[in-house]
Amino acid sequence: MSTHDIIQQRLESLQPETIELHDESHEHAGHAGAKGAGGHYRLFIVSKLFAGKTTLARHRMVYAAVGDLMNGSIHALAITAQTPEELNRMFSH
């Protein structure tokens, strides 16, 4: 199973309505962090569980879900975490 698949599997604990996970490691070739095994990922996730939570709390929820991957398989993780209502407001304008 690839790191991408493992990340997605672990994020299922957040009951996401939407997950978009992109491996951007190739864009960081030559970067000091890219020399190790960890990849660079960009995550867009929508979950009702984020309701009433600050951005920091939402990010902590994501980090808790991916757990030990942050110390190995993931070097960098850019997160956009929204509720379904926030996503709907974004598209209703």
N, C-alpha and C positions, 0 to 999 in steps of 0.2 A: 504494500500500500504506500502511495506517495505521501510526502509531507502535506501537500495540498489536501489530499483526501483525509488524512488524519486530522488536520485542522478543522475541516468541515464537519467531520464526525463529532469532534469534541464540542463544537459550537452548537450542536443539536440540543445540548442541555439548556440552552437559552431560549428554546422554543421559537426559533426564527420564522418569520413569514417570508423573509427574503434574505438570501446570503449571496453576495458577489465577492469572491475572493480571487485576487489577481496576483500571480507571482511576477514581481518586477525585478527579480535578481539580476537578469541580463542587463538591466539598465544601470547596474551598480558595479559593473566589471571594473577592476582596478581600485575600487574603494577599499579601505583598510578592513572593514567588516566583511567584505565579500571574499576575503582570502580564507576565512574559516568556512565551516560547513553550513552556517546559518544563512537562510534566504531572506529576501526583502519582500514583504507582502503588503497589499492594500486591501482592506476589508470594508465592505458596506453591508451593514446588517440591520434588519428591522425586526423588533420584537416588542410585544406588549409588556414584557418584563422590565423594559427600560422606563416605563411610565413613572413619573414622579422622581426619577433619579437624575442627579447632575451628570454632566459629561464625564467627570472624573469617576464617579461611581459606575457608570456604564462601561468605561474602559477597564476598570478593575474587575468587573464581571467577565469581560472578554478574556482578560489576562488569567483569571482564575480558571476559566474553561479550557484554555490551551495549556495551562500549567507549565510543566517542565520543558515544553517545547521552546519557551522563551529563553532558556539557557543553553539551547543547542541548535535545533533545527530552524528556529526563527531568530534572525539577527535584528530585524526591524519589522514592526507591524503598524501601519497607518490605519487608524480606525475611524469610521463614520458610523455612529450608532444612533438610530432613530426609533421612535414609536410609529405604529401605523398611522396615527393621527397626524404626526409631524410630516410624514411622507405625503399624506393626502393634501395637507395644506400647501406643501411645496408645489404640487402639481395642479392645484386649483387656482393658482394666480395667473 
